[in-house]
Amino acid sequence: MAELKCGVENCGYNQENCCCKGDIMVGGQHACDCGDTCCESFSQRKGDSYTSSLFHPSRTISIDCEATNCTYNSNYKCHADHVDIKGCGAADCKETECATFKES
């Protein structure tokens, strides 16, 4: 499991830059750089409410990953020690990205 820092402040699973979902899916099957990836688990926050699945935010999380060109991807699982998800002002998962992506 990776240490996750989520910078997508308007995601319903984000609480204090941690994810409350339990696991996420990074998309980008044909990604060649960070901008070609996204957090497919993104869910836009509605007002001040959270859509969290877990009671407490977690700093470590299981990450499934479709970005097969990423050096950290092994059998569709992310094996990076630390992952940054970015997407300031995102209203859709396509406006997020895995900033840790590194083309293999």
C-alpha positions in Angstrom: 0.0 0.0 0.0 1.2 3.5 -0.8 1.2 6.6 1.2 -1.3 8.8 -0.6 -1.5 12.6 -0.6 -4.7 13.8 -2.3 -4.7 17.4 -3.4 -8.2 17.2 -4.9 -9.9 19.3 -2.3 -13.4 19.1 -3.7 -13.4 15.3 -3.8 -16.0 13.8 -1.4 -13.4 11.2 -0.2 -10.7 13.8 0.6 -10.3 14.8 4.2 -7.2 16.6 5.3 -5.4 15.6 2.1 -6.0 11.9 2.9 -8.5 9.5 1.3 -11.5 8.1 3.1 -12.5 5.6 0.4 -10.2 2.7 1.4 -8.9 2.1 -2.2 -8.7 4.0 -5.4 -8.4 3.3 -9.1 -6.0 5.3 -11.2 -6.9 5.4 -14.9 -4.8 6.0 -17.9 -4.3 2.8 -19.8 -2.3 4.5 -22.6 -0.7 7.2 -20.4 2.6 8.6 -21.4 2.7 11.4 -18.7 0.8 12.5 -15.6 -1.8 14.4 -17.6 -2.9 11.2 -19.3 -3.9 9.7 -15.9 -6.8 10.3 -13.6 -8.3 9.2 -10.3 -11.3 7.3 -11.5 -12.6 7.1 -7.9 -13.1 10.9 -7.8 -16.6 11.9 -6.5 -17.4 15.6 -6.4 -18.2 16.8 -2.9 -21.7 18.1 -2.4 -21.6 21.2 -0.2 -19.7 20.5 3.1 -20.6 16.8 3.2 -18.2 13.9 2.7 -19.0 10.7 0.7 -16.4 8.8 2.7 -16.7 5.0 3.0 -14.4 5.0 6.0 -14.9 6.9 9.3 -11.3 8.1 9.4 -9.0 9.3 6.6 -6.1 7.0 5.8 -2.6 8.0 4.9 -1.9 4.6 3.3 -4.2 3.1 0.7 -4.5 0.3 -1.9 -4.2 1.7 -5.4 -5.4 -0.2 -8.5 -3.8 1.2 -11.6 -4.6 0.9 -15.3 -1.5 3.0 -16.3 0.5 0.0 -17.6 3.2 2.3 -18.9 4.1 3.5 -15.4 7.2 2.2 -13.8 5.3 1.7 -10.5 2.6 -0.5 -12.0 2.9 -4.2 -11.5 -0.1 -6.4 -12.4 -2.4 -3.4 -12.2 -1.3 -2.4 -8.7 0.7 0.6 -7.8 3.9 -0.2 -5.9 5.2 3.4 -5.4 6.0 4.3 -1.8 4.3 7.7 -2.1 1.6 8.8 -4.5 0.3 12.4 -5.1 -3.1 12.9 -6.7 -3.6 16.4 -8.1 -6.7 18.2 -9.4 -7.3 21.7 -8.0 -10.9 22.7 -8.7 -11.7 19.3 -10.4 -15.4 18.7 -11.1 -14.8 15.5 -13.0 -12.3 12.6 -12.7 -10.7 13.7 -16.0 -9.6 16.9 -14.3 -7.5 14.9 -11.8 -4.1 13.2 -12.3 -1.6 10.9 -10.7 1.4 13.3 -10.3 3.6 10.3 -9.3 3.3 8.7 -12.8 6.7 7.9 -14.3 6.8 6.4 -17.8 8.7 3.1 -17.8 
